[in-house]
Amino acid sequence: MSNDTVLVTGAGGFIGSHLCERLLAQGNRVVGLDNFCNFYDPAAKHRNTQPALANDRYKLIEADIRDRDAVRGTFATHQPTTVVHLAAMAGVRPSIENPHLYTQVNVDGTVNLLDAAVAHGCQRFLFASSSSVYGNNVKAPFAEDDPVDHPISPYAATKKAGELICHTYWHLNKLPIFCLRFFTVFGPRQRPDLAIGKFLRLVADSKPITMFGDGSTSRDYTYIDDIVSGIIAAMGHCDADRGYRVYNLGGNHPTSLKDMIATIESVTGRKAQIEPHPMQPGDVTRTWADLTRSQAELGYSPQTTLADGIKKQWAWLKNHV
């Protein structure tokens, strides 16, 4: 995929900044787009972009995907051949408080990008979906052809809506589109509201960890380098022959909340102070990615264990925060 021009939305974010650096290392031209909103500290996102900004094949644009004119202008100026659409309002609990914002950004913003991609002849479009679309799926592990008609948060509903809209753009315009369902991504630069990064900071500061539920809920934690490898692999296979396709990108090793906290204690050498709280509305009890399809069709194979990934994130945290 080298010598491609790739538009990465959400380029200042956790996943986006890592992806931009990998794409640049492979010789691509990269256009990063981000509105640097205040969902968390914009200064952190600006720091995330610094390594890429040192490369003359990188262009950073500050714009909002809800702004149709700005989106069209970006496509007209830079003519990307590939779009990796990561920008979104994230988080289950905040989406319950402000569902209107989530539909504006995650649904309307996605339509703006799809319209521009069609108008400017993009060759492929990758949409960042989420394991949250599975809701409280009874069957595990979760496979891409499982029913996902019962999301339990507005965030999950907007991601399912995005997948449906992407399908219509393939059907009507034959724009090849892959929807990638990410499973609980962690690692250096992780969003500060997410559990592993938050817990590492709290343990480092000898502050209590809030544990929702009895600790038996589980997540399929996936290290950032594996997610980026999965995105790159998907870019290489997204074409008219495949058309529209959905893929899980996960770690395939679910870990309970209690065991994740124990791993943090082991890595940091510090005992966690735990404050139990009731389960939160909208939270699923477990996630677990069936990787049969993504392994067979993309060659996706996660390499980093939870313990090794937390060691890397802890080392980064000590050096950067």
MILO-897332 format. One record per residue (C-alpha): residue number from 1; residue in three letters; x, y, z. Coordinates in nm, 3 decimals, decimal comma. Layout:
# MILO-897332
seq  type  x  y  z
NUM  ALA  X  Y  Z
...
***
This chain:
# MILO-897332
seq  type  x  y  z
1  MET  0,000  0,000  0,000
2  SER  0,301  0,234  -0,013
3  ASN  0,266  0,550  -0,225
4  ASP  -0,103  0,560  -0,140
5  THR  -0,258  0,886  -0,021
6  VAL  -0,448  0,796  0,293
7  LEU  -0,691  1,023  0,473
8  VAL  -0,705  0,931  0,842
9  THR  -0,984  1,095  1,040
10  GLY  -0,929  1,123  1,413
11  ALA  -0,557  1,152  1,339
12  GLY  -0,478  1,312  1,676
13  GLY  -0,641  1,031  1,869
14  PHE  -0,501  0,717  2,023
15  ILE  -0,546  0,478  1,731
16  GLY  -0,524  0,744  1,460
17  SER  -0,185  0,878  1,563
18  HIS  -0,032  0,530  1,577
19  LEU  -0,180  0,444  1,236
20  CYS  -0,045  0,763  1,077
21  GLU  0,307  0,682  1,194
22  ARG  0,289  0,325  1,059
23  LEU  0,155  0,444  0,724
24  LEU  0,431  0,704  0,694
25  ALA  0,695  0,443  0,781
26  GLN  0,562  0,235  0,491
27  GLY  0,607  0,523  0,247
28  ASN  0,250  0,649  0,215
29  ARG  0,136  1,008  0,197
30  VAL  -0,096  1,074  0,489
31  VAL  -0,355  1,345  0,541
32  GLY  -0,463  1,362  0,904
33  LEU  -0,791  1,526  0,995
34  ASP  -0,899  1,603  1,352
35  ASN  -1,111  1,868  1,522
36  PHE  -0,917  1,836  1,851
37  CYS  -1,238  1,846  2,053
38  ASN  -1,235  1,867  2,432
39  PHE  -1,371  1,518  2,505
40  TYR  -1,029  1,487  2,663
41  ASP  -0,735  1,728  2,676
42  PRO  -0,674  1,859  2,320
43  ALA  -0,309  1,919  2,413
44  ALA  -0,264  1,541  2,446
45  LYS  -0,394  1,493  2,091
46  HIS  -0,164  1,765  1,961
47  ARG  0,127  1,584  2,129
48  ASN  0,017  1,263  1,960
49  THR  0,060  1,423  1,617
50  GLN  0,415  1,551  1,674
51  PRO  0,603  1,245  1,541
52  ALA  0,402  1,245  1,218
53  LEU  0,437  1,621  1,172
54  ALA  0,813  1,573  1,145
55  ASN  0,754  1,385  0,816
56  ASP  0,713  1,587  0,497
57  ARG  0,464  1,330  0,362
58  TYR  0,219  1,420  0,638
59  LYS  -0,038  1,699  0,628
60  LEU  -0,254  1,778  0,931
61  ILE  -0,588  1,952  0,887
62  GLU  -0,791  2,082  1,179
63  ALA  -1,155  2,041  1,079
64  ASP  -1,478  1,881  1,194
65  ILE  -1,632  1,593  0,999
66  ARG  -1,974  1,751  1,059
67  ASP  -1,862  2,040  0,834
68  ARG  -1,953  1,921  0,484
69  ASP  -1,766  2,202  0,311
70  ALA  -1,447  2,135  0,505
71  VAL  -1,470  1,765  0,428
72  ARG  -1,530  1,825  0,057
73  GLY  -1,246  2,077  0,050
74  THR  -1,006  1,828  0,205
75  PHE  -1,089  1,566  -0,058
76  ALA  -1,068  1,817  -0,343
77  THR  -0,726  1,941  -0,233
78  HIS  -0,558  1,613  -0,139
79  GLN  -0,743  1,351  -0,351
80  PRO  -0,702  1,059  -0,108
81  THR  -0,716  0,713  -0,259
82  THR  -0,798  0,553  0,078
83  VAL  -1,002  0,673  0,376
84  VAL  -0,957  0,527  0,723
85  HIS  -1,242  0,679  0,921
86  LEU  -1,159  0,665  1,292
87  ALA  -1,304  0,998  1,408
88  ALA  -1,602  0,958  1,640
89  MET  -1,752  1,054  1,969
90  ALA  -1,648  0,756  2,179
91  GLY  -1,762  0,608  2,507
92  VAL  -2,076  0,431  2,620
93  ARG  -2,162  0,634  2,929
94  PRO  -2,122  0,983  2,775
95  SER  -2,341  0,874  2,482
96  ILE  -2,627  0,807  2,724
97  GLU  -2,597  1,165  2,849
98  ASN  -2,577  1,328  2,504
99  PRO  -2,709  1,099  2,230
100  HIS  -2,774  1,390  1,993
101  LEU  -2,404  1,478  1,975
102  TYR  -2,319  1,113  1,909
103  THR  -2,560  1,086  1,616
104  GLN  -2,436  1,416  1,472
105  VAL  -2,071  1,313  1,473
106  ASN  -2,088  0,937  1,427
107  VAL  -2,372  0,919  1,176
108  ASP  -2,391  1,255  0,997
109  GLY  -2,013  1,292  0,995
110  THR  -1,976  0,946  0,841
111  VAL  -2,225  1,036  0,567
112  ASN  -2,027  1,351  0,488
113  LEU  -1,710  1,146  0,441
114  LEU  -1,884  0,880  0,232
115  ASP  -2,036  1,146  0,005
116  ALA  -1,695  1,307  -0,047
117  ALA  -1,528  0,971  -0,104
118  VAL  -1,777  0,886  -0,378
119  ALA  -1,759  1,232  -0,536
120  HIS  -1,378  1,220  -0,555
121  GLY  -1,334  0,863  -0,670
122  CYS  -1,179  0,704  -0,360
123  GLN  -1,068  0,347  -0,410
124  ARG  -1,147  0,215  -0,060
125  PHE  -1,309  0,321  0,266
126  LEU  -1,242  0,167  0,608
127  PHE  -1,489  0,243  0,886
128  ALA  -1,397  0,201  1,253
129  SER  -1,683  0,018  1,415
130  SER  -1,688  -0,134  1,763
131  SER  -1,741  -0,455  1,955
132  SER  -2,019  -0,265  2,133
133  VAL  -2,252  -0,340  1,840
134  TYR  -2,282  -0,697  1,972
135  GLY  -2,453  -0,575  2,290
136  ASN  -2,499  -0,856  2,540
137  ASN  -2,456  -1,123  2,275
138  VAL  -2,547  -1,461  2,424
139  LYS  -2,316  -1,663  2,199
140  ALA  -1,942  -1,630  2,247
141  PRO  -1,704  -1,566  2,090
142  PHE  -1,876  -1,297  1,883
143  ALA  -1,874  -1,361  1,507
144  GLU  -1,937  -1,106  1,233
145  ASP  -2,254  -1,282  1,113
146  ASP  -2,411  -1,285  1,462
147  PRO  -2,724  -1,066  1,488
148  VAL  -2,639  -0,716  1,608
149  ASP  -2,988  -0,571  1,622
150  HIS  -2,997  -0,497  1,995
151  PRO  -2,734  -0,235  2,089
152  ILE  -2,764  -0,121  2,450
153  SER  -2,616  0,230  2,428
154  PRO  -2,649  0,523  2,186
155  TYR  -2,277  0,487  2,107
156  ALA  -2,326  0,127  2,000
157  ALA  -2,634  0,224  1,800
158  THR  -2,441  0,491  1,608
159  LYS  -2,170  0,239  1,520
160  LYS  -2,430  -0,009  1,394
161  ALA  -2,594  0,275  1,200
162  GLY  -2,256  0,359  1,046
163  GLU  -2,216  0,001  0,926
164  LEU  -2,561  0,008  0,767
165  ILE  -2,493  0,338  0,592
166  CYS  -2,160  0,205  0,467
167  HIS  -2,341  -0,094  0,315
168  THR  -2,576  0,133  0,120
169  TYR  -2,281  0,326  -0,024
170  TRP  -2,126  0,000  -0,146
171  HIS  -2,460  -0,110  -0,291
172  LEU  -2,537  0,220  -0,465
173  ASN  -2,191  0,345  -0,558
174  LYS  -1,969  0,033  -0,553
175  LEU  -1,728  0,202  -0,315
176  PRO  -1,539  -0,088  -0,149
177  ILE  -1,594  -0,059  0,226
178  PHE  -1,466  -0,263  0,520
179  CYS  -1,617  -0,213  0,866
180  LEU  -1,368  -0,303  1,138
181  ARG  -1,506  -0,390  1,480
182  PHE  -1,239  -0,298  1,735
183  PHE  -1,230  -0,477  2,071
184  THR  -1,109  -0,267  2,372
185  VAL  -0,784  -0,122  2,239
186  PHE  -0,505  -0,034  2,486
187  GLY  -0,142  0,076  2,483
188  PRO  0,064  0,397  2,483
189  ARG  -0,149  0,713  2,425
190  GLN  -0,467  0,531  2,524
191  ARG  -0,758  0,767  2,590
192  PRO  -0,741  0,873  2,955
193  ASP  -1,103  0,770  3,022
194  LEU  -1,037  0,405  2,933
195  ALA  -0,983  0,153  3,209
196  ILE  -0,622  0,038  3,172
197  GLY  -0,471  0,384  3,132
198  LYS  -0,694  0,527  3,405
199  PHE  -0,616  0,241  3,645
200  LEU  -0,241  0,268  3,585
201  ARG  -0,252  0,638  3,672
202  LEU  -0,460  0,577  3,985
203  VAL  -0,233  0,299  4,108
204  ALA  0,072  0,515  4,042
205  ASP  -0,084  0,793  4,252
206  SER  -0,199  0,552  4,527
207  LYS  -0,561  0,647  4,458
208  PRO  -0,858  0,408  4,464
209  ILE  -0,988  0,232  4,153
210  THR  -1,363  0,232  4,091
211  MET  -1,471  -0,121  4,000
212  PHE  -1,816  -0,142  3,844
213  GLY  -1,987  -0,471  3,925
214  ASP  -1,828  -0,768  4,100
215  GLY  -1,523  -0,781  3,872
216  SER  -1,651  -1,073  3,665
217  THR  -1,725  -0,866  3,352
218  SER  -1,467  -0,937  3,084
219  ARG  -1,317  -0,764  2,783
220  ASP  -1,116  -0,885  2,485
221  TYR  -0,826  -0,641  2,528
222  THR  -0,633  -0,570  2,208
223  TYR  -0,292  -0,403  2,194
224  ILE  -0,259  -0,097  1,972
225  ASP  0,012  -0,243  1,745
226  ASP  -0,212  -0,540  1,665
227  ILE  -0,505  -0,312  1,580
228  VAL  -0,286  -0,103  1,349
229  SER  -0,159  -0,419  1,179
230  GLY  -0,520  -0,526  1,129
231  ILE  -0,612  -0,192  0,973
232  ILE  -0,312  -0,208  0,738
233  ALA  -0,405  -0,564  0,638
234  ALA  -0,762  -0,455  0,571
235  MET  -0,639  -0,173  0,347
236  GLY  -0,453  -0,428  0,139
237  HIS  -0,762  -0,641  0,082
238  CYS  -1,035  -0,378  0,044
239  ASP  -1,129  -0,381  -0,324
240  ALA  -1,424  -0,430  -0,557
241  ASP  -1,394  -0,811  -0,538
242  ARG  -1,463  -0,804  -0,163
243  GLY  -1,699  -0,506  -0,182
244  TYR  -1,858  -0,464  0,160
245  ARG  -1,719  -0,672  0,446
246  VAL  -1,720  -0,669  0,827
247  TYR  -1,422  -0,787  1,033
248  ASN  -1,350  -0,832  1,403
249  LEU  -1,014  -0,701  1,521
250  GLY  -0,961  -0,828  1,875
251  GLY  -0,718  -1,008  2,099
252  ASN  -0,917  -1,333  2,124
253  HIS  -0,834  -1,373  2,495
254  PRO  -1,107  -1,223  2,717
255  THR  -0,990  -1,115  3,061
256  SER  -1,211  -1,043  3,361
257  LEU  -1,197  -0,703  3,526
258  LYS  -1,057  -0,862  3,843
259  ASP  -0,780  -1,035  3,648
260  MET  -0,699  -0,717  3,455
261  ILE  -0,655  -0,529  3,783
262  ALA  -0,438  -0,814  3,915
263  THR  -0,220  -0,785  3,603
264  ILE  -0,180  -0,412  3,664
265  GLU  -0,076  -0,487  4,023
266  SER  0,179  -0,741  3,898
267  VAL  0,324  -0,506  3,633
268  THR  0,345  -0,201  3,860
269  GLY  0,441  -0,387  4,178
270  ARG  0,173  -0,189  4,363
271  LYS  -0,146  -0,295  4,536
272  ALA  -0,468  -0,147  4,398
273  GLN  -0,722  0,011  4,631
274  ILE  -1,060  -0,099  4,497
275  GLU  -1,392  0,080  4,548
276  PRO  -1,683  -0,140  4,433
277  HIS  -1,978  0,025  4,257
278  PRO  -2,289  -0,110  4,082
279  MET  -2,277  -0,195  3,712
280  GLN  -2,331  0,106  3,486
281  PRO  -2,621  0,135  3,238
282  GLY  -2,515  0,051  2,884
283  ASP  -2,211  -0,155  2,984
284  VAL  -2,194  -0,504  2,835
285  THR  -2,101  -0,803  3,050
286  ARG  -1,833  -0,937  2,815
287  THR  -1,668  -0,904  2,475
288  TRP  -1,484  -1,178  2,287
289  ALA  -1,380  -1,162  1,923
290  ASP  -1,414  -1,461  1,694
291  LEU  -1,116  -1,405  1,463
292  THR  -1,191  -1,687  1,217
293  ARG  -1,286  -1,451  0,934
294  SER  -1,019  -1,186  0,990
295  GLN  -0,747  -1,451  1,020
296  ALA  -0,858  -1,635  0,706
297  GLU  -0,922  -1,332  0,486
298  LEU  -0,682  -1,068  0,622
299  GLY  -0,410  -1,281  0,781
300  TYR  -0,479  -1,099  1,106
301  SER  -0,312  -1,253  1,410
302  PRO  -0,268  -1,053  1,733
303  GLN  0,080  -1,090  1,882
304  THR  0,079  -0,901  2,213
305  THR  -0,053  -1,048  2,538
306  LEU  -0,237  -0,836  2,791
307  ALA  0,054  -0,856  3,037
308  ASP  0,315  -0,758  2,776
309  GLY  0,096  -0,475  2,647
310  ILE  0,037  -0,336  2,996
311  LYS  0,414  -0,348  3,058
312  LYS  0,468  -0,136  2,746
313  GLN  0,190  0,106  2,841
314  TRP  0,326  0,137  3,197
315  ALA  0,676  0,210  3,066
316  TRP  0,536  0,476  2,832
317  LEU  0,326  0,629  3,107
318  LYS  0,622  0,670  3,340
319  ASN  0,815  0,850  3,067
320  HIS  0,539  1,072  2,931
321  VAL  0,305  1,170  3,215
***
